[in-house]
Amino acid sequence: MPASDRLSLRSLIPLRLFKGQTIQHIFFDLDHTLWDFETNSKDAITDLYEEFKLTDIGLTLEKFLPVYFRCNEYCWDMYRKNQMKKDLLRHQRFYLTLKDFGIVDRQLSKKLGKRYVDISPTKTALMPGVAELLDYLSGKYPLHIITNGFQEVQSLKMRNSKIEQYFSKVITSEKVGKRKPEPKIFAYALKIANADAHSSVMIGDDLETDVKGAANAGLHAVWYNHGQKDVEGLEHPSIHHLAELKNYL
């Protein structure tokens, strides 16, 4: 096929994906989408194990991690639903994890929670293909972040992992007072980015919070389904690897 024909076929892809609209602004989620939360969290907790000598109280890292991730997700879900405050979340996830092993120690939980917040933003693992994608997109579009993460922590993550310079605006739920998937956080993001919903796209790993939340606010949305989950009747485009976005943007 001649190069000109290949180019013309490729140019049709964004029209199909974004319903004929020209994308002018791109919004990303941070945790699990760009910043590799699971890898970095494992590294941070490994550091906590050594610092607090948790093996001395009968806890193995292999058993602790899956329980922690479950408790952490539960606490974040409560936080997103406005049923748990930030200060409680930070140590409650450790309290619930320790309790699962029969250890009820609020003071230890608070110490672990504080040190985890200190350590985790220093970890720098990114999801596969992040650096290449941001290099590719940064000269073509204004890039922005919309995150439910805590403001002071998210900025450190971005700075330490050397992706901060790619983004024009960083919108945190703390600053807005609303959390994804609430439409108001997307409306605020569009306003400060001077962007229109119909010419903007949100890319994130959470189908409900990032994708459906953005779509309900009028943005286009792409689901970063890196876990390759099967979802019937999916109404939004999905990708398994960030490099696939180069086919559309």
Residue, then its C-alpha position, 0 to 999 in steps of 0.5 A: m500500500p502506498a505511504s499516502d494511502r496508509l496515512s489517509l487510513r490512519s487519519l480516519i482512526p481519530l475520527r472514528l474513536f472520537k466521533g469526528q471531534t478534533i482532540q485539543h486537550i488530553f487529561f490523564d489519571l496519575d496512579h495506576t495509569l502513569w505512576d506504577f502504584e502497585t510496584n511503588s507501593k510494594d517497594a515502600i512497604t518493603d522499606l517499612y518492613e525493614e524500618f519497623k522490623l515487622t518480621d519480629i511480630g510474626l508478619t511476612l511481607e508475602k502475606f502482608l501485601p495482598v491484605y494491605f492492597r485489599c484494605n487500601e482499596y477499601c479505604w480509598d473507596m470509602y474516601r471517594k464516597n465521602q465516607m472516610k476522611k483523608d487523615l483517617l485513611r492514611h493510617q486506617r488501611f494499616y490498622l485494618t491490615l494489622k487487625d486481619f493478622g490479629i494485631v490491634d495497634r492504633q499507634l503502630s498503624k499511625k506510625l506506618g501510615k505517616r512513614y508510608v506517605d513519606i516514602s511512597p512518593t520517592k518511588t519512581a516506577l512508571m507504567p510501561g511506555v509512559a516516557e515514550l508516550l509523553d514525549y510523543l504527545s507533549g509536542k502535539y497537545p497540552l497535557h493535564i492530570i486529574t487525580n483523587g490522590f492527595q495534593e502534596v503527595q501527587s506533586l512529589k510523585m510526579r517530580n521524583s519520577k521526572i514527568e512533572q514537566y510534561f503537564s500544564k495543569v494538575i487538578t487534585s480532588e483536594k483542591v477542587g473539593k470534589r472527587k472523580p467521578e463527580p462532574k464538578i471536578f471535570a468541569y473545574a479541570l476544563k475551566i482552568a485548562n481553558a478546554d472544551a469538553h467535546s475536544s478533550v479526552m480523559i485517559g485512566d485505568d478506573l472504568e467508573t471513576d475515570v472513564k464513565g465519570a469523564a464521559n458523564a461530564g461530556l469528555h471523550a474517554v479511553w479506558y486503560n485496561h492494563g489488567q485486560k479485564d473482560v467487560e460486556g457491552l463496553e461503551h468506551p474505547s479501551i487499550h491494553h498498553l499506553a503505546e496504543l494511544k499513538n494510533y488515535l492521537 
